[in-house]
C-alpha cells in the first residue's frame, strides 16, 4: 500500500503540462488618463476621494482601538 501512495504524486506531477499560455478575455486601451479606475481630470473631486480613502484607511485601526478601550472602561 505504501508503494502506491508514494508513486501517486509522481504520476500526478508528470501529467501536468509544463508551460501553458494563459488566455485573458479582457482588453485595456493604453490611453493617457484612462488607465486608472477613477476620473483624474477633475482635480478637486480626486483630492476629496484621496483624502477620504487615506483617512479611513489610516484612521480605522485607531478608531477601533479607541472604541474597544471605551467599551472596557480604560479610556
mmCIF file of the N, C-alpha and C atoms, coordinates in Angstrom:
data_MODEL
# 
_entry.id   MODEL 
# 
loop_
_atom_site.group_PDB 
_atom_site.id 
_atom_site.type_symbol 
_atom_site.label_atom_id 
_atom_site.label_alt_id 
_atom_site.label_comp_id 
_atom_site.label_asym_id 
_atom_site.label_entity_id 
_atom_site.label_seq_id 
_atom_site.pdbx_PDB_ins_code 
_atom_site.Cartn_x 
_atom_site.Cartn_y 
_atom_site.Cartn_z 
_atom_site.occupancy 
_atom_site.B_iso_or_equiv 
_atom_site.pdbx_formal_charge 
_atom_site.auth_seq_id 
_atom_site.auth_comp_id 
_atom_site.auth_asym_id 
_atom_site.auth_atom_id 
_atom_site.pdbx_PDB_model_num 
ATOM 1   N N  . UNK A 1 1  ? 0.818   -1.202 0.000   1.00 0.00 ? 1  UNK A N  1 
ATOM 2   C CA . UNK A 1 1  ? 0.000   0.000  0.000   1.00 0.00 ? 1  UNK A CA 1 
ATOM 3   C C  . UNK A 1 1  ? 0.860   1.263  0.000   1.00 0.00 ? 1  UNK A C  1 
ATOM 4   N N  . UNK A 1 2  ? 1.970   1.257  0.738   1.00 0.00 ? 2  UNK A N  1 
ATOM 5   C CA . UNK A 1 2  ? 2.795   2.457  0.788   1.00 0.00 ? 2  UNK A CA 1 
ATOM 6   C C  . UNK A 1 2  ? 3.454   2.737  -0.560  1.00 0.00 ? 2  UNK A C  1 
ATOM 7   N N  . UNK A 1 3  ? 3.718   1.696  -1.336  1.00 0.00 ? 3  UNK A N  1 
ATOM 8   C CA . UNK A 1 3  ? 4.308   1.891  -2.662  1.00 0.00 ? 3  UNK A CA 1 
ATOM 9   C C  . UNK A 1 3  ? 3.326   2.625  -3.577  1.00 0.00 ? 3  UNK A C  1 
ATOM 10  N N  . UNK A 1 4  ? 2.046   2.309  -3.468  1.00 0.00 ? 4  UNK A N  1 
ATOM 11  C CA . UNK A 1 4  ? 1.037   3.002  -4.269  1.00 0.00 ? 4  UNK A CA 1 
ATOM 12  C C  . UNK A 1 4  ? 0.910   4.458  -3.858  1.00 0.00 ? 4  UNK A C  1 
ATOM 13  N N  . UNK A 1 5  ? 0.957   4.718  -2.571  1.00 0.00 ? 5  UNK A N  1 
ATOM 14  C CA . UNK A 1 5  ? 0.832   6.092  -2.105  1.00 0.00 ? 5  UNK A CA 1 
ATOM 15  C C  . UNK A 1 5  ? 2.040   6.930  -2.495  1.00 0.00 ? 5  UNK A C  1 
ATOM 16  N N  . UNK A 1 6  ? 3.224   6.297  -2.545  1.00 0.00 ? 6  UNK A N  1 
ATOM 17  C CA . UNK A 1 6  ? 4.416   7.033  -2.917  1.00 0.00 ? 6  UNK A CA 1 
ATOM 18  C C  . UNK A 1 6  ? 4.442   7.376  -4.400  1.00 0.00 ? 6  UNK A C  1 
ATOM 19  N N  . UNK A 1 7  ? 3.937   6.518  -5.237  1.00 0.00 ? 7  UNK A N  1 
ATOM 20  C CA . UNK A 1 7  ? 4.028   6.744  -6.673  1.00 0.00 ? 7  UNK A CA 1 
ATOM 21  C C  . UNK A 1 7  ? 2.887   7.609  -7.215  1.00 0.00 ? 7  UNK A C  1 
ATOM 22  N N  . UNK A 1 8  ? 1.796   7.759  -6.484  1.00 0.00 ? 8  UNK A N  1 
ATOM 23  C CA . UNK A 1 8  ? 0.660   8.545  -6.974  1.00 0.00 ? 8  UNK A CA 1 
ATOM 24  C C  . UNK A 1 8  ? 1.022   10.016 -7.206  1.00 0.00 ? 8  UNK A C  1 
ATOM 25  N N  . UNK A 1 9  ? 1.698   10.700 -6.282  1.00 0.00 ? 9  UNK A N  1 
ATOM 26  C CA . UNK A 1 9  ? 2.052   12.105 -6.558  1.00 0.00 ? 9  UNK A CA 1 
ATOM 27  C C  . UNK A 1 9  ? 3.022   12.248 -7.719  1.00 0.00 ? 9  UNK A C  1 
ATOM 28  N N  . UNK A 1 10 ? 3.883   11.266 -7.924  1.00 0.00 ? 10 UNK A N  1 
ATOM 29  C CA . UNK A 1 10 ? 4.817   11.349 -9.044  1.00 0.00 ? 10 UNK A CA 1 
ATOM 30  C C  . UNK A 1 10 ? 4.091   11.263 -10.377 1.00 0.00 ? 10 UNK A C  1 
ATOM 31  N N  . UNK A 1 11 ? 3.114   10.381 -10.464 1.00 0.00 ? 11 UNK A N  1 
ATOM 32  C CA . UNK A 1 11 ? 2.333   10.289 -11.697 1.00 0.00 ? 11 UNK A CA 1 
ATOM 33  C C  . UNK A 1 11 ? 1.519   11.544 -11.920 1.00 0.00 ? 11 UNK A C  1 
ATOM 34  N N  . UNK A 1 12 ? 0.983   12.118 -10.862 1.00 0.00 ? 12 UNK A N  1 
ATOM 35  C CA . UNK A 1 12 ? 0.182   13.339 -10.987 1.00 0.00 ? 12 UNK A CA 1 
ATOM 36  C C  . UNK A 1 12 ? 1.056   14.506 -11.450 1.00 0.00 ? 12 UNK A C  1 
ATOM 37  N N  . UNK A 1 13 ? 2.291   14.573 -10.965 1.00 0.00 ? 13 UNK A N  1 
ATOM 38  C CA . UNK A 1 13 ? 3.184   15.659 -11.362 1.00 0.00 ? 13 UNK A CA 1 
ATOM 39  C C  . UNK A 1 13 ? 3.599   15.532 -12.821 1.00 0.00 ? 13 UNK A C  1 
ATOM 40  N N  . UNK A 1 14 ? 3.765   14.310 -13.305 1.00 0.00 ? 14 UNK A N  1 
ATOM 41  C CA . UNK A 1 14 ? 4.136   14.114 -14.696 1.00 0.00 ? 14 UNK A CA 1 
ATOM 42  C C  . UNK A 1 14 ? 2.977   14.429 -15.637 1.00 0.00 ? 14 UNK A C  1 
ATOM 43  N N  . UNK A 1 15 ? 1.749   14.318 -15.166 1.00 0.00 ? 15 UNK A N  1 
ATOM 44  C CA . UNK A 1 15 ? 0.587   14.521 -16.019 1.00 0.00 ? 15 UNK A CA 1 
ATOM 45  C C  . UNK A 1 15 ? 0.321   16.001 -16.288 1.00 0.00 ? 15 UNK A C  1 
ATOM 46  N N  . UNK A 1 16 ? 0.865   16.904 -15.458 1.00 0.00 ? 16 UNK A N  1 
ATOM 47  C CA . UNK A 1 16 ? 0.623   18.330 -15.633 1.00 0.00 ? 16 UNK A CA 1 
ATOM 48  C C  . UNK A 1 16 ? 1.428   18.862 -16.817 1.00 0.00 ? 16 UNK A C  1 
ATOM 49  N N  . UNK A 1 17 ? 0.851   19.756 -17.602 1.00 0.00 ? 17 UNK A N  1 
ATOM 50  C CA . UNK A 1 17 ? 1.624   20.354 -18.703 1.00 0.00 ? 17 UNK A CA 1 
ATOM 51  C C  . UNK A 1 17 ? 2.722   21.255 -18.141 1.00 0.00 ? 17 UNK A C  1 
ATOM 52  N N  . UNK A 1 18 ? 3.816   21.340 -18.855 1.00 0.00 ? 18 UNK A N  1 
ATOM 53  C CA . UNK A 1 18 ? 4.980   22.077 -18.373 1.00 0.00 ? 18 UNK A CA 1 
ATOM 54  C C  . UNK A 1 18 ? 4.719   23.587 -18.403 1.00 0.00 ? 18 UNK A C  1 
ATOM 55  N N  . UNK A 1 19 ? 4.342   24.112 -19.536 1.00 0.00 ? 19 UNK A N  1 
ATOM 56  C CA . UNK A 1 19 ? 4.083   25.549 -19.648 1.00 0.00 ? 19 UNK A CA 1 
ATOM 57  C C  . UNK A 1 19 ? 2.821   25.738 -20.472 1.00 0.00 ? 19 UNK A C  1 
ATOM 58  N N  . UNK A 1 20 ? 1.875   26.497 -19.905 1.00 0.00 ? 20 UNK A N  1 
ATOM 59  C CA . UNK A 1 20 ? 0.617   26.721 -20.595 1.00 0.00 ? 20 UNK A CA 1 
ATOM 60  C C  . UNK A 1 20 ? 0.379   28.216 -20.725 1.00 0.00 ? 20 UNK A C  1 
ATOM 61  N N  . UNK A 1 21 ? 0.029   28.650 -21.899 1.00 0.00 ? 21 UNK A N  1 
ATOM 62  C CA . UNK A 1 21 ? -0.235  30.061 -22.140 1.00 0.00 ? 21 UNK A CA 1 
ATOM 63  C C  . UNK A 1 21 ? -1.594  30.428 -21.556 1.00 0.00 ? 21 UNK A C  1 
ATOM 64  N N  . UNK A 1 22 ? -1.625  31.467 -20.725 1.00 0.00 ? 22 UNK A N  1 
ATOM 65  C CA . UNK A 1 22 ? -2.893  31.904 -20.160 1.00 0.00 ? 22 UNK A CA 1 
ATOM 66  C C  . UNK A 1 22 ? -3.599  32.824 -21.144 1.00 0.00 ? 22 UNK A C  1 
ATOM 67  N N  . UNK A 1 23 ? -4.899  32.641 -21.251 1.00 0.00 ? 23 UNK A N  1 
ATOM 68  C CA . UNK A 1 23 ? -5.702  33.459 -22.149 1.00 0.00 ? 23 UNK A CA 1 
ATOM 69  C C  . UNK A 1 23 ? -6.540  34.399 -21.295 1.00 0.00 ? 23 UNK A C  1 
ATOM 70  N N  . UNK A 1 24 ? -6.453  35.664 -21.594 1.00 0.00 ? 24 UNK A N  1 
ATOM 71  C CA . UNK A 1 24 ? -7.247  36.655 -20.865 1.00 0.00 ? 24 UNK A CA 1 
ATOM 72  C C  . UNK A 1 24 ? -8.309  37.206 -21.793 1.00 0.00 ? 24 UNK A C  1 
ATOM 73  N N  . UNK A 1 25 ? -9.508  37.322 -21.275 1.00 0.00 ? 25 UNK A N  1 
ATOM 74  C CA . UNK A 1 25 ? -10.622 37.791 -22.091 1.00 0.00 ? 25 UNK A CA 1 
ATOM 75  C C  . UNK A 1 25 ? -10.956 39.251 -21.804 1.00 0.00 ? 25 UNK A C  1 
ATOM 76  N N  . UNK A 1 26 ? -9.943  40.045 -21.520 1.00 0.00 ? 26 UNK A N  1 
ATOM 77  C CA . UNK A 1 26 ? -10.148 41.472 -21.296 1.00 0.00 ? 26 UNK A CA 1 
ATOM 78  C C  . UNK A 1 26 ? -9.195  42.252 -22.192 1.00 0.00 ? 26 UNK A C  1 
ATOM 79  N N  . UNK A 1 27 ? -9.571  43.456 -22.489 1.00 0.00 ? 27 UNK A N  1 
ATOM 80  C CA . UNK A 1 27 ? -8.724  44.309 -23.315 1.00 0.00 ? 27 UNK A CA 1 
ATOM 81  C C  . UNK A 1 27 ? -8.761  45.711 -22.732 1.00 0.00 ? 27 UNK A C  1 
ATOM 82  N N  . UNK A 1 28 ? -7.593  46.258 -22.455 1.00 0.00 ? 28 UNK A N  1 
ATOM 83  C CA . UNK A 1 28 ? -7.487  47.604 -21.910 1.00 0.00 ? 28 UNK A CA 1 
ATOM 84  C C  . UNK A 1 28 ? -6.782  48.487 -22.924 1.00 0.00 ? 28 UNK A C  1 
ATOM 85  N N  . UNK A 1 29 ? -7.386  49.608 -23.206 1.00 0.00 ? 29 UNK A N  1 
ATOM 86  C CA . UNK A 1 29 ? -6.734  50.578 -24.079 1.00 0.00 ? 29 UNK A CA 1 
ATOM 87  C C  . UNK A 1 29 ? -5.684  51.322 -23.269 1.00 0.00 ? 29 UNK A C  1 
ATOM 88  N N  . UNK A 1 30 ? -4.502  51.445 -23.788 1.00 0.00 ? 30 UNK A N  1 
ATOM 89  C CA . UNK A 1 30 ? -3.425  52.151 -23.111 1.00 0.00 ? 30 UNK A CA 1 
ATOM 90  C C  . UNK A 1 30 ? -3.434  53.601 -23.575 1.00 0.00 ? 30 UNK A C  1 
ATOM 91  N N  . UNK A 1 31 ? -4.341  54.386 -23.000 1.00 0.00 ? 31 UNK A N  1 
ATOM 92  C CA . UNK A 1 31 ? -4.521  55.777 -23.375 1.00 0.00 ? 31 UNK A CA 1 
ATOM 93  C C  . UNK A 1 31 ? -4.250  56.626 -22.140 1.00 0.00 ? 31 UNK A C  1 
ATOM 94  N N  . UNK A 1 32 ? -3.642  57.788 -22.327 1.00 0.00 ? 32 UNK A N  1 
ATOM 95  C CA . UNK A 1 32 ? -3.331  58.669 -21.214 1.00 0.00 ? 32 UNK A CA 1 
ATOM 96  C C  . UNK A 1 32 ? -4.626  59.068 -20.493 1.00 0.00 ? 32 UNK A C  1 
ATOM 97  N N  . UNK A 1 33 ? -4.608  59.035 -19.168 1.00 0.00 ? 33 UNK A N  1 
ATOM 98  C CA . UNK A 1 33 ? -5.724  59.381 -18.281 1.00 0.00 ? 33 UNK A CA 1 
ATOM 99  C C  . UNK A 1 33 ? -6.882  58.394 -18.353 1.00 0.00 ? 33 UNK A C  1 
ATOM 100 N N  . UNK A 1 34 ? -6.698  57.238 -18.953 1.00 0.00 ? 34 UNK A N  1 
ATOM 101 C CA . UNK A 1 34 ? -7.767  56.244 -18.985 1.00 0.00 ? 34 UNK A CA 1 
ATOM 102 C C  . UNK A 1 34 ? -7.318  54.910 -18.414 1.00 0.00 ? 34 UNK A C  1 
ATOM 103 N N  . UNK A 1 35 ? -6.174  54.866 -17.746 1.00 0.00 ? 35 UNK A N  1 
ATOM 104 C CA . UNK A 1 35 ? -5.672  53.611 -17.201 1.00 0.00 ? 35 UNK A CA 1 
ATOM 105 C C  . UNK A 1 35 ? -6.004  53.434 -15.725 1.00 0.00 ? 35 UNK A C  1 
ATOM 106 N N  . UNK A 1 36 ? -6.548  54.458 -15.089 1.00 0.00 ? 36 UNK A N  1 
ATOM 107 C CA . UNK A 1 36 ? -6.922  54.367 -13.679 1.00 0.00 ? 36 UNK A CA 1 
ATOM 108 C C  . UNK A 1 36 ? -8.427  54.177 -13.565 1.00 0.00 ? 36 UNK A C  1 
ATOM 109 N N  . UNK A 1 37 ? -8.882  53.521 -12.496 1.00 0.00 ? 37 UNK A N  1 
ATOM 110 C CA . UNK A 1 37 ? -10.314 53.276 -12.357 1.00 0.00 ? 37 UNK A CA 1 
ATOM 111 C C  . UNK A 1 37 ? -11.101 54.477 -11.846 1.00 0.00 ? 37 UNK A C  1 
ATOM 112 N N  . UNK A 1 38 ? -10.545 55.645 -11.906 1.00 0.00 ? 38 UNK A N  1 
ATOM 113 C CA . UNK A 1 38 ? -11.246 56.844 -11.469 1.00 0.00 ? 38 UNK A CA 1 
ATOM 114 C C  . UNK A 1 38 ? -10.925 57.985 -12.429 1.00 0.00 ? 38 UNK A C  1 
ATOM 115 N N  . UNK A 1 39 ? -11.709 59.015 -12.376 1.00 0.00 ? 39 UNK A N  1 
ATOM 116 C CA . UNK A 1 39 ? -11.513 60.177 -13.233 1.00 0.00 ? 39 UNK A CA 1 
ATOM 117 C C  . UNK A 1 39 ? -10.453 61.076 -12.599 1.00 0.00 ? 39 UNK A C  1 
ATOM 118 N N  . UNK A 1 40 ? -9.344  61.281 -13.285 1.00 0.00 ? 40 UNK A N  1 
ATOM 119 C CA . UNK A 1 40 ? -8.266  62.107 -12.733 1.00 0.00 ? 40 UNK A CA 1 
ATOM 120 C C  . UNK A 1 40 ? -8.255  63.507 -13.334 1.00 0.00 ? 40 UNK A C  1 
ATOM 121 N N  . UNK A 1 41 ? -9.194  63.813 -14.196 1.00 0.00 ? 41 UNK A N  1 
ATOM 122 C CA . UNK A 1 41 ? -9.228  65.147 -14.788 1.00 0.00 ? 41 UNK A CA 1 
ATOM 123 C C  . UNK A 1 41 ? -9.901  66.158 -13.864 1.00 0.00 ? 41 UNK A C  1 
ATOM 124 N N  . UNK A 1 42 ? -10.771 65.709 -12.969 1.00 0.00 ? 42 UNK A N  1 
ATOM 125 C CA . UNK A 1 42 ? -11.425 66.590 -12.013 1.00 0.00 ? 42 UNK A CA 1 
ATOM 126 C C  . UNK A 1 42 ? -10.596 66.584 -10.726 1.00 0.00 ? 42 UNK A C  1 
ATOM 127 N N  . UNK A 1 43 ? -9.665  67.520 -10.610 1.00 0.00 ? 43 UNK A N  1 
ATOM 128 C CA . UNK A 1 43 ? -8.683  67.521 -9.522  1.00 0.00 ? 43 UNK A CA 1 
ATOM 129 C C  . UNK A 1 43 ? -9.303  67.688 -8.131  1.00 0.00 ? 43 UNK A C  1 
ATOM 130 N N  . UNK A 1 44 ? -10.272 68.596 -7.916  1.00 0.00 ? 44 UNK A N  1 
ATOM 131 C CA . UNK A 1 44 ? -10.831 68.717 -6.566  1.00 0.00 ? 44 UNK A CA 1 
ATOM 132 C C  . UNK A 1 44 ? -11.553 67.433 -6.117  1.00 0.00 ? 44 UNK A C  1 
ATOM 133 N N  . UNK A 1 45 ? -12.309 66.818 -6.996  1.00 0.00 ? 45 UNK A N  1 
ATOM 134 C CA . UNK A 1 45 ? -13.017 65.587 -6.638  1.00 0.00 ? 45 UNK A CA 1 
ATOM 135 C C  . UNK A 1 45 ? -12.034 64.452 -6.378  1.00 0.00 ? 45 UNK A C  1 
ATOM 136 N N  . UNK A 1 46 ? -10.957 64.396 -7.148  1.00 0.00 ? 46 UNK A N  1 
ATOM 137 C CA . UNK A 1 46 ? -9.923  63.398 -6.928  1.00 0.00 ? 46 UNK A CA 1 
ATOM 138 C C  . UNK A 1 46 ? -9.245  63.617 -5.575  1.00 0.00 ? 46 UNK A C  1 
ATOM 139 N N  . UNK A 1 47 ? -8.980  64.868 -5.219  1.00 0.00 ? 47 UNK A N  1 
ATOM 140 C CA . UNK A 1 47 ? -8.358  65.171 -3.931  1.00 0.00 ? 47 UNK A CA 1 
ATOM 141 C C  . UNK A 1 47 ? -9.269  64.766 -2.779  1.00 0.00 ? 47 UNK A C  1 
ATOM 142 N N  . UNK A 1 48 ? -10.570 65.010 -2.911  1.00 0.00 ? 48 UNK A N  1 
ATOM 143 C CA . UNK A 1 48 ? -11.523 64.625 -1.859  1.00 0.00 ? 48 UNK A CA 1 
ATOM 144 C C  . UNK A 1 48 ? -11.548 63.111 -1.702  1.00 0.00 ? 48 UNK A C  1 
ATOM 145 N N  . UNK A 1 49 ? -11.586 62.382 -2.827  1.00 0.00 ? 49 UNK A N  1 
ATOM 146 C CA . UNK A 1 49 ? -11.598 60.923 -2.756  1.00 0.00 ? 49 UNK A CA 1 
ATOM 147 C C  . UNK A 1 49 ? -10.323 60.383 -2.132  1.00 0.00 ? 49 UNK A C  1 
ATOM 148 N N  . UNK A 1 50 ? -9.191  60.971 -2.481  1.00 0.00 ? 50 UNK A N  1 
ATOM 149 C CA . UNK A 1 50 ? -7.926  60.501 -1.911  1.00 0.00 ? 50 UNK A CA 1 
ATOM 150 C C  . UNK A 1 50 ? -7.830  60.788 -0.418  1.00 0.00 ? 50 UNK A C  1 
ATOM 151 N N  . UNK A 1 51 ? -8.301  61.944 0.007   1.00 0.00 ? 51 UNK A N  1 
ATOM 152 C CA . UNK A 1 51 ? -8.273  62.294 1.428   1.00 0.00 ? 51 UNK A CA 1 
ATOM 153 C C  . UNK A 1 51 ? -9.180  61.368 2.219   1.00 0.00 ? 51 UNK A C  1 
ATOM 154 N N  . UNK A 1 52 ? -10.378 61.114 1.714   1.00 0.00 ? 52 UNK A N  1 
ATOM 155 C CA . UNK A 1 52 ? -11.303 60.204 2.407   1.00 0.00 ? 52 UNK A CA 1 
ATOM 156 C C  . UNK A 1 52 ? -10.728 58.796 2.464   1.00 0.00 ? 52 UNK A C  1 
ATOM 157 N N  . UNK A 1 53 ? -10.148 58.332 1.365   1.00 0.00 ? 53 UNK A N  1 
ATOM 158 C CA . UNK A 1 53 ? -9.583  56.988 1.320   1.00 0.00 ? 53 UNK A CA 1 
ATOM 159 C C  . UNK A 1 53 ? -8.437  56.834 2.321   1.00 0.00 ? 53 UNK A C  1 
ATOM 160 N N  . UNK A 1 54 ? -7.512  57.791 2.331   1.00 0.00 ? 54 UNK A N  1 
ATOM 161 C CA . UNK A 1 54 ? -6.371  57.672 3.240   1.00 0.00 ? 54 UNK A CA 1 
ATOM 162 C C  . UNK A 1 54 ? -6.779  57.877 4.691   1.00 0.00 ? 54 UNK A C  1 
ATOM 163 N N  . UNK A 1 55 ? -7.745  58.776 4.955   1.00 0.00 ? 55 UNK A N  1 
ATOM 164 C CA . UNK A 1 55 ? -8.210  58.983 6.325   1.00 0.00 ? 55 UNK A CA 1 
ATOM 165 C C  . UNK A 1 55 ? -8.881  57.729 6.864   1.00 0.00 ? 55 UNK A C  1 
ATOM 166 N N  . UNK A 1 56 ? -9.747  57.128 6.066   1.00 0.00 ? 56 UNK A N  1 
ATOM 167 C CA . UNK A 1 56 ? -10.409 55.906 6.526   1.00 0.00 ? 56 UNK A CA 1 
ATOM 168 C C  . UNK A 1 56 ? -9.418  54.750 6.664   1.00 0.00 ? 56 UNK A C  1 
ATOM 169 N N  . UNK A 1 57 ? -8.524  54.615 5.700   1.00 0.00 ? 57 UNK A N  1 
ATOM 170 C CA . UNK A 1 57 ? -7.575  53.508 5.744   1.00 0.00 ? 57 UNK A CA 1 
ATOM 171 C C  . UNK A 1 57 ? -6.582  53.623 6.883   1.00 0.00 ? 57 UNK A C  1 
ATOM 172 N N  . UNK A 1 58 ? -6.104  54.825 7.154   1.00 0.00 ? 58 UNK A N  1 
ATOM 173 C CA . UNK A 1 58 ? -5.126  55.017 8.217   1.00 0.00 ? 58 UNK A CA 1 
ATOM 174 C C  . UNK A 1 58 ? -5.799  55.139 9.577   1.00 0.00 ? 58 UNK A C  1 
ATOM 175 N N  . UNK A 1 59 ? -6.984  55.756 9.625   1.00 0.00 ? 59 UNK A N  1 
ATOM 176 C CA . UNK A 1 59 ? -7.614  56.043 10.906  1.00 0.00 ? 59 UNK A CA 1 
ATOM 177 C C  . UNK A 1 59 ? -8.457  54.922 11.481  1.00 0.00 ? 59 UNK A C  1 
ATOM 178 N N  . UNK A 1 60 ? -8.874  53.960 10.657  1.00 0.00 ? 60 UNK A N  1 
ATOM 179 C CA . UNK A 1 60 ? -9.753  52.900 11.138  1.00 0.00 ? 60 UNK A CA 1 
ATOM 180 C C  . UNK A 1 60 ? -9.154  52.112 12.309  1.00 0.00 ? 60 UNK A C  1 
ATOM 181 N N  . UNK A 1 61 ? -7.894  51.694 12.280  1.00 0.00 ? 61 UNK A N  1 
ATOM 182 C CA . UNK A 1 61 ? -7.361  50.974 13.445  1.00 0.00 ? 61 UNK A CA 1 
ATOM 183 C C  . UNK A 1 61 ? -7.361  51.819 14.715  1.00 0.00 ? 61 UNK A C  1 
ATOM 184 N N  . UNK A 1 62 ? -7.101  53.114 14.588  1.00 0.00 ? 62 UNK A N  1 
ATOM 185 C CA . UNK A 1 62 ? -7.101  53.966 15.769  1.00 0.00 ? 62 UNK A CA 1 
ATOM 186 C C  . UNK A 1 62 ? -8.513  54.165 16.317  1.00 0.00 ? 62 UNK A C  1 
ATOM 187 N N  . UNK A 1 63 ? -9.495  54.335 15.415  1.00 0.00 ? 63 UNK A N  1 
ATOM 188 C CA . UNK A 1 63 ? -10.876 54.455 15.871  1.00 0.00 ? 63 UNK A CA 1 
ATOM 189 C C  . UNK A 1 63 ? -11.350 53.157 16.514  1.00 0.00 ? 63 UNK A C  1 
ATOM 190 N N  . UNK A 1 64 ? -10.956 52.021 15.961  1.00 0.00 ? 64 UNK A N  1 
ATOM 191 C CA . UNK A 1 64 ? -11.346 50.729 16.523  1.00 0.00 ? 64 UNK A CA 1 
ATOM 192 C C  . UNK A 1 64 ? -10.709 50.530 17.892  1.00 0.00 ? 64 UNK A C  1 
ATOM 193 N N  . UNK A 1 65 ? -9.453  50.893 18.045  1.00 0.00 ? 65 UNK A N  1 
ATOM 194 C CA . UNK A 1 65 ? -8.786  50.753 19.343  1.00 0.00 ? 65 UNK A CA 1 
ATOM 195 C C  . UNK A 1 65 ? -9.432  51.658 20.385  1.00 0.00 ? 65 UNK A C  1 
ATOM 196 N N  . UNK A 1 66 ? -9.746  52.888 19.994  1.00 0.00 ? 66 UNK A N  1 
ATOM 197 C CA . UNK A 1 66 ? -10.415 53.814 20.924  1.00 0.00 ? 66 UNK A CA 1 
ATOM 198 C C  . UNK A 1 66 ? -11.778 53.279 21.335  1.00 0.00 ? 66 UNK A C  1 
ATOM 199 N N  . UNK A 1 67 ? -12.510 52.711 20.386  1.00 0.00 ? 67 UNK A N  1 
ATOM 200 C CA . UNK A 1 67 ? -13.834 52.172 20.688  1.00 0.00 ? 67 UNK A CA 1 
ATOM 201 C C  . UNK A 1 67 ? -13.725 50.969 21.629  1.00 0.00 ? 67 UNK A C  1 
ATOM 202 N N  . UNK A 1 68 ? -12.764 50.075 21.376  1.00 0.00 ? 68 UNK A N  1 
ATOM 203 C CA . UNK A 1 68 ? -12.599 48.911 22.231  1.00 0.00 ? 68 UNK A CA 1 
ATOM 204 C C  . UNK A 1 68 ? -12.155 49.327 23.640  1.00 0.00 ? 68 UNK A C  1 
ATOM 205 N N  . UNK A 1 69 ? -11.307 50.333 23.727  1.00 0.00 ? 69 UNK A N  1 
ATOM 206 C CA . UNK A 1 69 ? -10.880 50.790 25.046  1.00 0.00 ? 69 UNK A CA 1 
ATOM 207 C C  . UNK A 1 69 ? -12.025 51.465 25.782  1.00 0.00 ? 69 UNK A C  1 
ATOM 208 N N  . UNK A 1 70 ? -12.876 52.186 25.068  1.00 0.00 ? 70 UNK A N  1 
ATOM 209 C CA . UNK A 1 70 ? -14.010 52.829 25.741  1.00 0.00 ? 70 UNK A CA 1 
ATOM 210 C C  . UNK A 1 70 ? -15.039 51.796 26.188  1.00 0.00 ? 70 UNK A C  1 
ATOM 211 N N  . UNK A 1 71 ? -15.144 50.677 25.469  1.00 0.00 ? 71 UNK A N  1 
ATOM 212 C CA . UNK A 1 71 ? -16.051 49.609 25.897  1.00 0.00 ? 71 UNK A CA 1 
ATOM 213 C C  . UNK A 1 71 ? -15.558 48.955 27.184  1.00 0.00 ? 71 UNK A C  1 
ATOM 214 N N  . UNK A 1 72 ? -14.244 48.830 27.321  1.00 0.00 ? 72 UNK A N  1 
ATOM 215 C CA . UNK A 1 72 ? -13.698 48.184 28.518  1.00 0.00 ? 72 UNK A CA 1 
ATOM 216 C C  . UNK A 1 72 ? -13.587 49.141 29.680  1.00 0.00 ? 72 UNK A C  1 
ATOM 217 N N  . UNK A 1 73 ? -13.752 50.430 29.454  1.00 0.00 ? 73 UNK A N  1 
ATOM 218 C CA . UNK A 1 73 ? -13.676 51.417 30.514  1.00 0.00 ? 73 UNK A CA 1 
ATOM 219 C C  . UNK A 1 73 ? -12.260 51.904 30.771  1.00 0.00 ? 73 UNK A C  1 
ATOM 220 N N  . UNK A 1 74 ? -11.330 51.628 29.869  1.00 0.00 ? 74 UNK A N  1 
ATOM 221 C CA . UNK A 1 74 ? -9.933  52.007 30.071  1.00 0.00 ? 74 UNK A CA 1 
ATOM 222 C C  . UNK A 1 74 ? -9.690  53.474 29.710  1.00 0.00 ? 74 UNK A C  1 
ATOM 223 N N  . UNK A 1 75 ? -10.489 54.028 28.841  1.00 0.00 ? 75 UNK A N  1 
ATOM 224 C CA . UNK A 1 75 ? -10.215 55.403 28.420  1.00 0.00 ? 75 UNK A CA 1 
ATOM 225 C C  . UNK A 1 75 ? -11.218 56.360 28.973  1.00 0.00 ? 75 UNK A C  1 
# 
